[in-house]
Amino acid sequence: MSLNIAIFIYFVSMKVTKLKVVDFHQFKNLAIDLTYPSGHPKEGQPLEKICIIGQSGTGKSTLLKIIGGHTYTIDELFKVYKPEEFKKVSLSKKFDQIEVDIRLEVNPETKVNNYIWELGGIKEQGKAISFEDAVQKQKKYLESLKTFFVSFPADLHYEFEATGSKLSSKKVIDFAVDKVGDVWNLVFEEIQKFQEEEIKIKQEIAKVAVESGSNVKAIQKAVRKLENWKKTAENPINRLADECLDPVLKHINLKVKRDFSFEAKSDIGLVKLEDFNGNDVPYNLLSTGTKQILLTALPLYLLKPDQTLILCDEPERSLYPSLQKFIIDYYISLTKNSQLFFATHSPIVASCFEPWEIVELKFDEKGYVYQEQYYPKGMNRHVDNYTIIPSYLTYDLMLSKVFDVEETHSHDRSEKIAEMLMLRNQLLKFKEEKAIKSSEAKKIYKDYRNLAEKLFWNFEVE
Amino acid sequence: MQKIEKNLTLAKAYKKWLTGLNKSGKDHPTYTSNNKYYYDIVANLLWVQKGLCAYTEMYLLDSKKVAPVKWKAGKFQHFEFLGHLDHYDSSKKKKTGWEWSNFFVVHSDVNVKRKGQKKVNGILKPDNPKYDPFYYLQYDFKTHNFLPNSGRDFELQKKILEDINTLGLNYQPIIDYRRDYLNPIVDDVLLGVLPLVKAKERLIKFYTAFEMSIKSLNIK
């Protein structure tokens, strides 16, 4: 039993607890549990962060788009797929303690997307409640939220142009269409106010100096006012630097330029960066990776997402491995009570997640996509039953055990390891024959050490 | 790499055809998997190879599936199998491409990614009457690499190592499979929770590496 109700953007405000795709292209009978498993202190609650991995073509981005719901992202899907194809796709979502099963229906004539609440599927703390009660509670809940949804597509535009759109008043922000540059508006007014205040106090000092040049006490008083103001007033640029950008920029030897003048909005454009020697680094000279960080970190910091559903496709783009390791916890630190979905190809990014937070998509023999579970078949989804725990693995093991990469090093390395071991065995033979100091042994020893060094061989001496 | 007693006792129709072919003194017909004896050769080989890759001892199929009782009039029906039919000496493929002594069934990665058309020294040929794995090889249990037996002359060791590499014995994914398979079994034996006899019964692959490991770890 279901009720047809157009809830539009409200749909995306809620955390996802389950994704069910009965039949949709490569997905068949796919049911993904997105709650904490049994045995976890947050058992049954929606996961706070999720990492979707899988071969190209398994549908990572498609799943993100489906989860994205009524946004530009899903409109993209409608360009490719027929509306009726979505009938067998459903999501369970949660807000406060209320859980609802939702599926998408598209009116083929009007092209309007409706979300169908399955009436039997509305529950509060596990108990069924009426649709009307749930709608009322959802309304209240939504009123308390600022931003419901933020999406960073894989093809994020690196231009930092602003359109003047007020992102602070938008509930759904999808950077496939919204301009990242507009987030600067959120902090610009604050910076401008700060500057105006500084100029005002400086003008007062000048006025005192002109009008009562011989009155040193009056001038000192005016200067003290400026000093006191500086002590108490918070420079928004400093805050932005300390709380958001500098912790990540230090990994790439950059920092926010803190002391520069803003006279007009056009002077600001974007937060200015400098290297550790104080040289300005203009935006157009920033690396793609640095732009990527700015374009994702700034919106998250300035929008201050709380209870927000956040999608991020390929967060590792153009980032050096050490930064990939850092970036997930960093993004999460900029949010509050939110649910973040990442789709990635990076074993380094995936290693930042608990096993129950990873959704690994794989093709079965018939070409359908299924979710690889990290606990043995027939066992319960309990924290103790997981056998693949990313944080326990080396990156080699992440590649082989999680990403199914068979060769984690080259043939050359394999062959050279065997050669080195052969040389070592030969040296042991020389030792047995008391010929370890012979010229032949010395030559082999030199070759052995040379090879071992190049292989970065970990000598385990017993 | 186990020693293989390569008896051609099952694929009788192929044997007859091959005998005639060799008697004629002409070049063999072009080698192709469409040949009507192809699956007879593969099934006979898998039986004598105990269902394992001839070089790496990777598991390919339950050898009961190709047991003598499954044959009819010296023929075996078309069947699915993991692996490739390899010409040990690829230079013989053109003129004597159907020679029984040159065939082995091997793991597909070994054929495609390691051996290919590479020339072998011929020292490690599993059906050679003089081949003895313990004479030519030793096993490094720490790294799970096959190495030349250090008791052999150093120049011979170098050639053995070339063949080890060409035949894919130390192909990295296979080392990983071998390690993942053998370590828990050997550890159980070392801990005394699994008697050696039972451990041997449990094995379905990597027999040579296991035997050499037991020997090098001095387990009795």
Interface residues (C-beta under 8 A of the other chain):
Chain A: S400 E406 E407 T408 H409 H411 R413 S414 E415 I417 A418 E419 L421 M422 N425 Q426 L428 K429 E460
Chain B: D109 K113 R114 Q138 D140 K142 T143 N145 F146 L147 P148 S150 G151 F154 Q157 K158 L161 I164 N165 N170 Y171 Q172 P173 I175 D176
